[in-house]
C-alpha cells in the first residue's frame, strides 16, 4: 500500500506537467507566429487560472534603448486604463467620498460644455458608461496631445467648453476618451492630489501593481520606454511622446505582472476587501448595451453576460502600443497581451490572437490570424503611381502641343475636378473614418503620409490640366 502511494505521488505531477506542455507549446507557437507576422518588436503575455499564473512569457525589446522585455517591463495599456480609472472612482464611491449618480459639477463646478444646462445634468455614471452625450470624435480631438504639463488633465477638460453634445444624456453609448478625462479631473478635484498620486496610493499599491504609473515621470521612473509605430507593417521607433493628460483614458503604464494582479482582483480571487460586495458587483455589471450580446460596465466591457460564455474584457491602443485583457468567469480564466507596436489598420490581428489563445486553452483549434498585408497602403501607392503617370503624360502633351482645341474644354473640367478632389480628400477621409486628422496621422502615419502625397499630386494634375486648357 505504501509503495502504491509512493508511486502515485511520484508519477501524478509528471502526468500533469506532460499534459500542460502541449498547451504551452501551442501557445508559444501561436503567439510567436503572430509576433513574426506582425513584426512586433516586444511583447509580454500572461494567463491566470484560479488565481494562479498558468502561463507567462515575454519576447523582444522595448523602444528607445531597446532593452529586453520581461514580465516587469511597463507598456502603455491604452484604453484598459479606463478600467483602472473606473476602479479608482469605485474606490471613492466605496469610501463614501462621492456617489455614482452625483452630477459632475457637484465636484467640478467649473466643468462645462457648450450647452451649460445639459452640462449640469451629466453624472459620474454617465461618464463611466459613455452615455454623457459627448461624441467619440470629440474625445479623439483632445487625445494624444503629448503634454508634459502637471495640470494637463484639468487644462484639457477646460478645452471641452465648446463641445456640443451629439446625443441625449443617458440614452446612447458613445465611446469617448473625453468621459474618462473628465473623471481624471474629478479625482484630482475631490482628493486634492494629482491623478498619478491618487492612482499610485489608491489603486496600484493596494493591488500590488508595482510597475504601474499614471504620468510621464512615474512611468519612466518605473522602466517604461516608448514603443513603435507601424509603417507599411514594419516597426519604426515612435515619434509620439507620452501624454500626461491621457493617463485616465489611455496612457497608464503597467507590466504583465501588474495586469496579473488586476485579473486576480476582477476574478475575486484576491483583494476581496478592496471594495465591498455591492460595489464590486456594480463595477462589473452590464449598464448599457453596446452591440449584440455586448455591454459596458463602469469602465469595463462585458460580453454574453449571465451565460457560460461571459467575458469581462477591454482592449487598448496608443500610437505605439496595443493590448488586450480578458477574464472568463465560467472557467475562472484570465489573460493579458501587451505589445509595443501599433497601427490602427493592424489592430484586428491582436483581437484574433486573443480568441485563438482562448480556444487553445479550451482544447479547441486556434483561429487563423489575418495576414499583415498593408493592402490599403499598397492600393494607395498604386493610385499615386497612376496619378504620377498622368502628370508625366500631361507634361509631355503640353510640350508637344498635342492637346486638340475641342478637347481643351473637357480637360478644363477634368482639371477643376481633380483640383477640387485634392482639396476635399483629407476632409473626406476624416468624415469617412470619423476621426480627427491628428488621430489618423499618429495611429496610421503611413496612410496619412500617402494621403498627403495623393492630395498634392491630384492638385498638380488639376492645375496643370487647367493651365494646358487655356493655352493657345
N, C-alpha and C positions, 0 to 999 in steps of 0.2 A: 504494500500500500504506500509506504513511504517512498519507494522507488518510483511508483506511478506519479505521485505528487511532484517529485523532483523533476521527472521528465516533462510534466505539464508546465511547470514554471519555466523550465529551460527552453521549450520549443514554442510556447504560445506567443511571447514577444517577437520571436523571429518571424512567425507567421504574420503578425500584424505589420511588421516592417516591410516584409515582402509584398503584402497587399497594398501598402501605401506607395511603394516605389514606382509602380507603373503609372499611378496618378501623377506623382511628382515629375516623372519623365515626360508624360503627356503635356503637363502644364509648362514645363521648361521649353519643350519643342514648340508648342503652340505660341507661347509668348515671344520666344526668340524669333520665330518666323515673322511675327507681326513687327517686331523691332527692326528686323532686317528689311522687310518690305517697305516700311515707312521711314527707314533711315533715322531712327530715333537715337540721339547720342547718349541719353541717360534715362534710366527708369528704375522704379522700385515698386515691388508688388508684395502684398501680404494677404493671407486668408486666415480667418479666425473661425473656429467652431467650438461651441460650448464654452466660450470664454477663453479658449486656449489657442495659441498660434499653431495652425496646421501647416502653413507654408509661408515662407518669406524668402525673397531673393532680390538682389539689385544688380544692375548692369550699367556699364559705360561710365561716362564722365559728365560733370557739370559744365555750364558755360563759363565764360571769363577765363579763369585759370585752369580749367579742365581737370579738376580734382576728381578722383574716383568716387562714384556714387556708392553709398552704403545705407543701411537702414536708418541712420541718424541724419542723413542729408535732407535739409528742408527744400521743398519745392513750393512755388506758389500754387495754391489749390483751386484757384478760380472761384466759381460760384458755390463750391462746397463751403466757402467762407460764410455764405448766408445761413447755413445750418448752425454754424458756431455762433454767429451774431444772434440768431434766433434763440440759441441756448442761453446766451448772456442776458437777453431780455427775459426769458423764462426764469432765470435766477433772480432778477429784480422783482418779478411777479411773486415768486416763491417767498421772498423776504418782505412782501407787502410794501415795497417801495413804490411800485406802480401797479396799475390794473390793466388787464387786456383790452377792455372796452373804453379806456380813457381816451379823450381827444389828445392828439399830439400837442396841440397848443397849450394844454394844461402844463406841460413841462418845457415846451419851446415856444414861448409867446411870440417870438419874432418870426416863427415859421409861417410862410405864406406862399401860395401860388397866385396865378393871375386872378382867379376867382377867390376873393378873400372870404366870402361867405362859405363857399364849399370847403376851403382850407380848414375852417373851424370844425368841420364835421368829420374829418379824417381821423380815424382812431389807430391805436397801436396794432390792433388786429388787422385792420385794412392794409397796413404796411406789410405785416408778416405774411399775409396771404396774397399779396399783389392785387388787391381789389380797391386800391385808393383812387383809381381812375387815371393815374399817371401812365403814359404810354411806354412801350418798350423803346421806341425811338428817343423819347425824352431822357430815358435812363442811359442809353448809349451816348447821347450827346454830352453828358457830363462825366463819362467814363474815360479811363486810361489817359489822365491828364499829366502823368509823370511828375506830380507835385511833391516837393520836399518840405513844404511848409508845415509847421506843427499845428496850425489852425486850418489845415486843408479841408477837413471834413466839414467844419462849420461854414467856411467860405464857399464851398461847393454847394451846400444846401441853400445858402442865400442866393446863389445864382439861379435857383429854380423859381424865383419870384415872378417870372414872366411865362412860366409853363402853363399851357391850357390843358384841362382835363379832357380826355377823349372817350370817357365812359362814365356813367353814373357811379357814384361812390358805393362800394359794397356789392356791386352787381356782377361785374365782369372781371375775370382774371386776366391781367395784362402784365406779364413778367417784366419787371423793370428794376434795374440797378438803383434807380433813384429811391425806391422804397427803403432799401436797406442802408443807403447813405443817410437818409433821414433818421433811421433807427440808431445809427452810429452817433449822430449829433445828439439825439435824445439821451443816449447813455452818457455822453460827456456832460450834458447839462445837469442830469439828475445826480451823477456821482461826483461832479467836480474833479474828474480825472480825465486824462486823455483816453481815447478808445483803447490804445495799446496797453496802457497801465491797467485799465479795468479788465481787459481780456486776460492779461497775464495773471492777475490776482484772483479773478473770479471764475475763470474757465480753464486756462492752461494749467495752472498749478494744482487746483483741485482734481483735475482729470489726469494729472501726471504727464502732460504733454510738454516734455522738457525742451524740445527743439522748436516749438511754435513761436511765432512772432506776428505782431499786427501793426508794425510800422517799419520804415526803412532801416532805422538804426538797430532795432531789436532783431529784425530778420537777418541782417548781415552779421551782427554780433554772434548769432547762433549758427552761422555757417551757410546761410543762403547765398547762392550765386545764380545769376540770371541764366536763362536758357537760350533757345534757338528759335528763330522764325524760319519757316519753310519757304524756300524759293524753288519753284518747279519740282518740289518733292525732296530737295536737298537742304540740309540744315545750314543755317548761316547765323553766326552769333547775333544775339538780339540787339537791336538799336533802340529798344523801348525800355525806359527806366522804370523802376518801382514807383508806384503811385500811392503816396500816403493817404490820399482821400479815398482810395479804392479799397482799403482794407475791409470795411464792413460788408462789401458785396463781392469782392473777388481777389484781394491781394494778401490775405492771410497766408503765411508760410508755415508749412508743417512737414515733418518727416513721416515715413511709413510707420515708424514706431508710435508717433503721436496719433496717427489715424487709427491704429490698432486700439489705442486707449479709448478713442471716441466710439469705435464699434462696440467695445465692451460696455460702454455706457448705454448706447441705444438698444443693445441686446439684453439689458438689465442683468448682466452677469456681474457687474461691478459698479461701484459708486452709487449704490442704491439710495444713499441718503443725500445725494446732491440736490435732488428735487423731491418733493413729496409725491405720493402716488397720483394724486389728482392732476398736478401739473405735468408730471411725467407722461401720463396718458394723453393729456391735452396737447403736448408737444408733437406727438406722432400721430395724432388723429387727423383723418382727412377733413378739411374745412371747405374746400372749394374744388369743384371738378374742372380739370384742365383738358380732358380728352376722354376717349373711350377707355374706361377702367383706369383712368389716371387722375390723381388728385394732388393737391398741395396742402401741406400741414402748416406749421408755424416756422417755416424755414427749411423744410424737408419735403421731398416728393414721396408719394405713396402710390404704388400700382397694385391693382387687384386686391383691395382691402377685404379683410374677413374671408379670405379663401386660402387654399393651400399654396397658391402662387403669389401671395402677398409679398411685396418688396418695398422696403424703405431705401431710398437712394437719392443721390444727387450727382450731377456731373459738373465739371467746372473747367473753364479755359481762360487763359490770358493770351496776349500775343505770342508768348514764348513758352507756354506750358499747357498741358491738358491732363485732366484727372477724372477718375470715376470711383464712386464709393457706393456700396450696396450692402443690405442686410436682409436675409430671408428668415422670418420668424419660424416658419414651419420646420426648417431643418437647423435652426439656430446657427446659420452660416453667414458670415460677412466677409467682405473683401474690399481692398482698395488698390487702385492702379495710379501711380504718379509718373508722369513723363515730362520731359523738358524741351519739347518741340511742338510747334503748332502752326496750323494754317486752317482757317475755317473750312476750306474745301476738303480737308483730310479728316475732319473730326469724326465722321461716321465710323472710321476704322476702329477707334477705341471703343465705341458703343458695341460693335460686333465682338470685339475681343472680350468684353465683359460677359456677354451672354455665352460665348464659347467656353470661357472658363467655368461658368456655372454648369454648363452641360457636362463638361469633363468631370466635375465634382459630383454630379448626379449620375455618373455612369453612362452618359449619352455621348453621341458623336458631336464634336465641336462644330459650330457654324463656320462657313467659309468667310474669311475676311476679304473685303473688296481689295482689288489691286490698287496700289498707289500710283495711278497714272494721271498726270496733270492734264486731263482731257480738255478742260475749258481753256487752260492757258495755251495748249498746243493749237486748238482751233483759232484762238485769238491771234496767235503768231502767224498762222496760215492766212488769216484775213488781212493782217498787216502786210504780209508779202504781196498779196494781190493788190492792195492799195498802192504799195510802193511800185509795183509793176505798172499800174495805171498812171502813176505820176511820171514814170520814165517815158511811157508812150505819149503822154500829153506834151512833155518837153520836146521829144523828137518831132512830134507833129507840128508843134509851134515853130520849130526851127526850119522845117521843110515846107511850111505853109501849105499843108495838105488838108486843112480843115475847110470844106466847101461852105460857101455862104449860106446855103439852105440848111446846113447842119448847125450853124452857129447859134440859132435860137434855141435849139434843143440842148446844145452844150451849155448855154447860159442857164437854162432851167436846172440842168443837172448840177452845175456849179453851185447855184444858190441852195439846192437841196443838200449837197454834200457839206457845204459850209454850215448850214443850219443844223444838220445832224451832228457835226463836230461840236457845236455849242451845246446841244442838248444831250450828248452821250453820257456825260457824268451825272447830270441831274436824273436822267432816265435810269441809270444803274442804281443810284441812291433810292429812287422811288420803287424800283422793282424788288430790291432786297430789304427795303425799309430800314436802312442803316445809314448813319451819317458818313460822309466821305472819310473822316478821320478814322472811324471804326474799320471801314473797308481797307484803308491804307496800312493799318497796323496788324489786322488779322489776316489779310491776304495781300502782302506787299507786292508779290509778283504780278497778280492780276491788276492791282491799281496802277502799277507802272505801265503795263501793257495797254490799259485803258487810256492813259495819258498819251502814249505814243500813237494809239489809234486815232484819238481826237486830233492830234497835231497833223497827222498825215491826211486825215479827212479834210481838215481846214486848208492844207496846202493844195490838195487836189481841187477843192472847191474854188479857191482863189485863182488858181492857175486856169481852170476852166472858164471862169468869168472873164479873166484877162484876155484869153485867146478869143473868146466870143465877141469882144469889142474891137479886136484888131482887124485892120482892112486887108 
